[in-house]
Amino acid sequence: MIQDCPVDLPHGITLHCRVSGVPGRPVLLFLHGFPEGAFIWDELLLHFARPENGGFRCVAPYLRGFGPSSSPQAVDAYRAKHLVQDLVALIAHECPGSALECLVAHDWGGAVAWNLANQQPQLMKRLAIINSPHPGAFVRELSHNAAQQAGSQYMHFLCRPDAEALLAEDDFRRLFAFFNTPDGSAPTWLTDKVRAQYRTLWQQGLQGACNYYRASPIRPPREGDLGAQAITLPESMLTVDVPTLVLWGMDDPALLPGLLDGLPGWIPRLQVQQVEQASHWVVHEHPERVAMELQRFLLSKQ
């Protein structure tokens, strides 16, 4: 069973979480991306809470700015340090004095997870990243790879002051189009039920979600804006010492396979699993494969 649980953090932010499993059991924390919500993890929350799959306490928050969670107005409230602060406080609430069994994260959730794993690795035993670029690889590819620069141009659209209004037009036509297959049709996983979940989420506001893009300096260059080409990240901000699984849908049109190059140099204990015929939305497309790879990772000796 999945329950909805608001968690009031000490610094004034409330994160609404979907939770499954018994409190006090080892914790798996799941982080969604854009333009998603905590419900994308429902199948995995139920799977990993079952005794035969580990009996974990599974927690999936709506990140700051999404759905029913707190949505500060200021763009600066979505800088990495504040997003990391939310996770540190949520982990302290869920497993006081101990570490997550694993932090599992997709897209923007992964961006925050990379930062947390670099800054406070003691808060997790393992890290699993799904189609979310390591910051060092992302800055490199946005600076030098023309295909990745082209694939990421949508980030500039989401920074526009009228982005929220445009995204909401025609029953969120542009947002639903993010999920389209290469031929422009809707994917089979986008059922009427899932559409309704997304519609309910987006009707609660889009400003916070767009503010993630406005607050980030990592974006593709364009005329008058150097973007990532103006960024130099020290190696100390890029290393991740916890055992890490990177699970990657290889047909992601926005995050290209070149983002996997060079990862072992930053992540000594790394496993990479490439998922063929899977897009950015691999959690929706192949939940059984995601569960299987996570299960294998949790049981591995690394």
C-alpha positions in Angstrom: 0.0 0.0 0.0 1.2 3.5 -0.8 0.4 6.4 1.5 0.7 10.2 1.0 2.7 11.7 3.8 3.7 15.4 4.1 7.1 15.9 5.8 7.7 19.3 7.4 11.5 20.1 7.2 13.2 22.2 9.9 14.0 25.0 7.4 10.4 25.7 6.5 9.9 23.5 3.4 7.3 20.8 3.2 7.9 17.8 0.9 4.8 15.7 0.2 6.0 12.1 -0.1 4.5 8.8 -1.4 5.6 6.1 1.0 5.4 2.3 1.2 6.9 -0.2 3.6 7.4 -0.3 7.4 9.1 2.6 9.2 12.4 1.6 10.7 13.3 -0.6 7.8 16.3 0.3 5.5 15.3 3.2 3.3 15.2 3.6 -0.4 14.7 7.2 -1.5 13.4 7.9 -5.0 13.7 11.3 -6.7 11.7 12.3 -9.9 12.6 14.7 -12.6 10.9 17.2 -14.9 8.0 17.4 -15.7 7.2 14.4 -13.4 6.0 13.7 -9.9 6.5 11.2 -7.1 3.9 8.9 -8.6 6.3 7.7 -11.4 7.9 5.5 -8.8 4.7 3.8 -7.6 5.4 0.4 -9.0 8.9 0.4 -7.6 7.7 1.6 -4.1 5.3 -1.4 -4.0 7.9 -3.8 -5.4 10.7 -3.0 -3.0 8.5 -2.8 0.1 7.5 -6.5 -0.3 9.5 -8.8 2.1 10.7 -11.0 -0.8 12.3 -7.9 -2.4 14.0 -6.6 0.7 11.1 -5.2 2.7 12.5 -1.7 2.4 10.9 1.5 3.6 10.4 3.3 0.2 10.0 7.1 0.1 9.3 9.2 -3.0 9.0 13.0 -2.4 7.5 15.5 -4.7 10.6 17.8 -5.0 10.5 21.4 -4.0 8.5 23.3 -6.6 6.4 20.3 -7.8 2.8 19.4 -7.0 1.8 19.7 -3.4 5.3 20.3 -2.0 6.5 23.8 -1.1 7.1 26.1 -4.1 9.1 29.2 -3.2 8.6 32.0 -5.7 12.3 33.2 -5.9 14.4 31.6 -8.7 17.4 31.5 -6.3 15.4 29.1 -4.0 16.0 26.4 -6.7 19.8 26.6 -6.6 21.6 23.3 -5.8 22.4 24.1 -2.2 18.8 24.5 -1.3 17.7 21.3 -3.1 20.5 19.4 -1.4 19.4 20.9 2.0 15.9 19.5 1.4 17.3 16.0 0.9 19.6 16.1 3.9 16.7 17.1 6.1 14.4 14.4 4.6 17.0 11.7 5.1 17.5 12.8 8.7 13.7 12.5 9.1 13.5 9.0 7.5 16.6 7.4 8.9 18.0 9.5 11.8 21.6 8.7 12.6 22.0 6.2 9.7 22.3 6.2 5.9 20.0 5.5 3.0 20.3 2.0 1.7 20.2 3.6 -1.8 19.3 6.9 -3.3 17.5 6.4 -6.7 17.1 9.4 -9.0 16.0 10.3 -12.5 16.5 13.5 -14.5 16.5 16.6 -12.2 16.3 14.3 -9.2 19.6 12.9 -10.4 21.2 16.3 -10.7 20.5 16.9 -7.0 21.5 13.3 -6.1 24.9 13.8 -7.8 25.5 16.9 -5.7 24.5 15.1 -2.5 26.6 12.1 -3.2 29.6 14.3 -3.8 29.1 16.5 -0.7 27.7 14.1 1.8 28.4 10.5 0.7 28.0 9.3 4.3 24.2 9.8 3.9 23.9 6.9 1.4 25.3 3.4 1.0 24.6 3.3 -2.7 23.5 5.6 -5.5 21.4 4.7 -8.6 21.1 7.3 -11.4 18.7 6.9 -14.3 19.2 9.2 -17.4 20.6 12.1 -15.4 24.0 13.4 -16.5 27.0 13.6 -14.2 27.8 17.4 -13.9 31.3 17.0 -15.3 30.1 15.1 -18.3 27.3 17.5 -18.9 29.4 20.6 -18.8 31.9 18.9 -21.2 29.3 17.8 -23.7 27.4 21.0 -23.6 30.7 22.9 -24.2 32.0 20.8 -27.1 29.4 18.4 -28.5 27.2 20.0 -31.1 24.7 17.2 -31.0 24.3 17.5 -27.3 24.0 21.3 -27.6 21.2 20.9 -30.0 19.5 18.3 -27.9 19.5 20.6 -24.9 18.2 23.8 -26.5 14.8 23.2 -25.0 16.3 24.3 -21.7 16.3 27.9 -23.0 12.6 27.7 -23.8 11.9 26.6 -20.2 13.8 29.7 -18.9 11.5 32.1 -20.8 9.4 34.3 -18.5 6.2 33.0 -20.3 7.2 29.3 -20.2 4.6 28.4 -17.6 1.8 30.0 -19.7 2.9 28.4 -22.9 3.3 25.0 -21.3 -0.3 25.2 -19.9 -1.9 26.1 -23.2 -4.3 23.6 -25.0 -4.5 21.2 -22.0 -0.7 21.1 -21.6 -0.1 20.2 -25.2 3.6 21.1 -25.2 4.2 19.2 -21.9 2.5 16.0 -23.1 4.6 16.3 -26.3 7.8 15.9 -24.2 6.7 12.2 -24.0 6.1 11.6 -27.7 7.9 8.9 -29.6 10.2 9.8 -32.5 7.3 9.6 -35.0 5.4 12.2 -32.9 2.8 9.8 -31.5 2.0 9.4 -27.8 3.7 6.4 -26.1 1.7 3.4 -25.1 2.4 3.9 -21.4 0.7 7.3 -21.5 -2.7 5.9 -20.7 -5.8 8.0 -19.7 -5.0 7.2 -16.1 -1.4 8.4 -16.4 -2.5 11.5 -18.3 -4.9 12.3 -15.5 -2.0 12.0 -13.0 0.1 14.4 -14.9 -2.7 16.8 -15.5 -3.5 17.0 -11.8 0.2 17.6 -11.1 0.6 20.3 -13.6 -2.6 22.1 -12.6 -1.0 22.7 -9.2 1.6 25.1 -10.9 4.6 25.0 -13.2 6.6 28.0 -11.9 8.7 25.9 -9.5 9.5 23.3 -12.1 10.6 25.9 -14.6 12.7 27.6 -11.9 15.0 24.6 -11.8 16.2 25.6 -15.3 16.3 29.3 -14.6 18.5 28.7 -11.5 21.0 26.4 -13.2 24.1 27.8 -14.9 24.5 24.5 -16.8 22.8 25.1 -20.1 23.8 24.9 -23.8 25.5 27.9 -25.3 23.8 30.2 -27.8 24.3 33.6 -29.2 25.0 36.0 -26.3 25.0 33.3 -23.7 28.1 31.1 -23.1 26.1 28.7 -20.9 28.2 25.7 -19.9 31.2 27.1 -21.7 31.6 29.7 -19.0 31.7 27.0 -16.2 34.8 25.3 -14.8 34.0 22.7 -12.2 36.9 21.6 -9.8 37.5 17.9 -9.6 36.6 18.0 -5.9 33.0 18.7 -6.9 32.8 15.8 -9.3 34.0 12.7 -7.4 31.5 10.2 -6.1 33.0 7.6 -3.8 29.9 5.5 -3.1 29.0 2.4 -5.2 27.0 3.8 -8.1 24.7 2.3 -10.8 24.1 4.4 -13.9 21.1 3.0 -15.8 20.7 4.7 -19.2 17.9 4.6 -21.9 20.0 4.7 -25.0 17.4 6.4 -27.2 17.1 9.5 -25.0 16.9 12.4 -27.6 17.8 15.0 -25.1 20.6 13.3 -23.1 22.9 11.5 -25.6 25.1 8.5 -24.9 28.3 10.6 -25.0 27.3 11.6 -21.5 28.5 8.2 -20.3 32.0 8.8 -21.5 34.6 9.4 -18.8 32.5 8.4 -15.8 34.9 6.0 -14.3 37.4 8.8 -13.8 35.0 10.4 -11.3 33.2 7.3 -10.0 35.6 4.5 -9.0 32.9 2.1 -8.0 30.7 2.3 -11.1 28.3 0.0 -12.8 26.7 1.1 -16.1 23.7 -0.6 -17.6 22.6 0.5 -21.0 18.9 -0.1 -21.9 18.4 -0.4 -25.6 15.2 0.8 -27.2 14.4 2.9 -24.2 14.1 6.7 -24.1 14.4 9.3 -21.4 11.2 7.9 -19.9 12.6 4.5 -19.1 11.0 4.4 -15.7 7.6 4.5 -17.4 8.6 2.3 -20.4 10.4 -0.5 -18.6 9.5 -0.6 -14.9 10.3 -4.3 -14.7 13.8 -3.8 -16.1 14.4 -0.9 -13.8 13.3 -3.0 -10.8 15.5 -5.9 -11.9 18.6 -3.8 -12.3 18.1 -2.0 -9.0 17.5 -5.4 -7.3 20.7 -6.7 -8.8 22.6 -3.6 -7.7 21.3 -3.8 -4.1 22.4 -7.4 -3.8 25.8 -6.9 -5.5 29.0 -7.0 -3.3 30.5 -3.8 -4.7 
